[in-house]
Amino acid sequence: DLGEKQKALDYYGQALPLCRAVGNQAGEATALTGIGLVYAALGEKQKALDYYGQALPLYRAVGDRSGEATALNNSGLVYAALGEKQKALDYYGQALPLYRAVGDRSGEATALNNSGLVYAALGEKQKALDYYGQALPLYRAVGDRSGEATALNNSGLVYAALGEKQKALDYYGQALPLYRAVGDRSGEATALNNSGLVYAALGEKQKALDYYGQALPLYRAVGDRSGEAVTLNNIGSV
């Protein structure tokens, strides 16, 4: 959690042989998943997949469907990052019924939202909206305002791509107060910038500049120079 990835790997690495020595397959699976998460964060995707792949049969052996679903969902994220979209959908699709079986609505919402992202990337916009639409009430049910904001913003992006500008603005507008409520300045900046893009496309230049102008200090505050650059470029375009 502190971002000290090397230290995390060291501790997981010490835990693994101990779990194996006492035949604790559940602990072993947890340690393997933890190592996979660190490698994914380090960008070592192939290594991450290897560790998730080792954890999966162990979760199955001990009947931990929740852990199995998490390892499948995490594998899907790596495949999505690798551009292997069909594989990503396959893993999310395997995770979904497991999340449902254990009543993990938060996990289910995440897998649905992740599937939506892949369908959006594939250009299957209607399918993407369907998955985001399924994720939304689940995020609301568990009170996950961050997840809800993300699903709303993602829906807005699809509506913008479909040319349904008013709908896009409506979804971004719903996402904004949620991002603010959870203190997610990066998400807030993205929703503001996305709104600016729609207003620019509508020819409402002053409104576009207003939204970009609100996004800029937020990107600077979180040190997102890429977002800052995009926003400056968007202002220049207007």
Secondary structure, DSSP 8 states (H G I E B T S, - for coil): --S-HHHHHHHHHHHHHHHHHTT-HHHHHHHHHHHHHHHHHTT-HHHHHHHHHHHHHHHHHTT-HHHHHHHHHHHHHHHHHTT-HHHHHHHHHHHHHHHHHTT-HHHHHHHHHHHHHHHHHTT-HHHHHHHHHHHHHHHHHTT-HHHHHHHHHHHHHHHHHTT-HHHHHHHHHHHHHHHHHTT-HHHHHHHHHHHHHHHHHTT-HHHHHHHHHHHHHHHHHTT-HHHHHHHHHHHHH-
